[in-house]
């Protein structure tokens, strides 16, 4: 499976400019891909003004995502400020080329920015099939919560096991001031869950004066960074994820057989 990460600046609370910018970036892509990952709140930046900036669950951005997914014959994912039934959500869209749409509402709302005072938390993950992989997309602050991100395993009688997912995706607006935790936690999630991890972050400065260095990354199940994206630079990078490599590593080092069973309230 090929995954493409798009690291770029965002226009503060300006949906039209951001959609136009991403439209140009995606249209410029020459290499074929299966998955395109955009940053968190890619149409507005990390805004705490949903009353002004949120759109309907079936609004302009979703229609544009459907168009681009069909055009590129690839899944596109990223989160948007959405209003539904009088509530606001930091909602990740998972849009397939055939027009199918799945959504995930960010569970862990970033209280240091008072996100929980403006948005409603989700309570259900999605696991999406893509090519030979199963993908679990999450949003930014979710990265700090290993239980929510944790892989589960079906243990078989023949002493083998099957993982719930193969790829974790984190779409983010993660400030440069906390870049070190961002990089270390992405690696940790890959190692502890024996999976590929994709982390896509923005660059530039937002309307509140916070700087973002990007440092987007793709990490293999051993915790090794396999992407080349540089800090503070706009870039589009496509990386091949090798399912055989993942399966062979899980067979060689089957930690899933010793994993703990748990429930999340």
Secondary structure by P-SEA (a helix, b strand, c coil): cbbbbbbbbbccccaaaaaaaaaaaaaaccccccbbbbcccccccccccccccccccccaaaaaaaaaaaaacbbbbbccccccccccccccccccccbbbbbbccccccccccccccbbbbcbbbbbbcccbbbbbbcccccccccccbbbbbcccccbbbbcccbbbbbccccccaaaaaaaaaaaaaaaacbbbbbbbcccccccccccccccccccccccccccccccccbbbbbbbbaaaaaaaaaaccccccccccccc
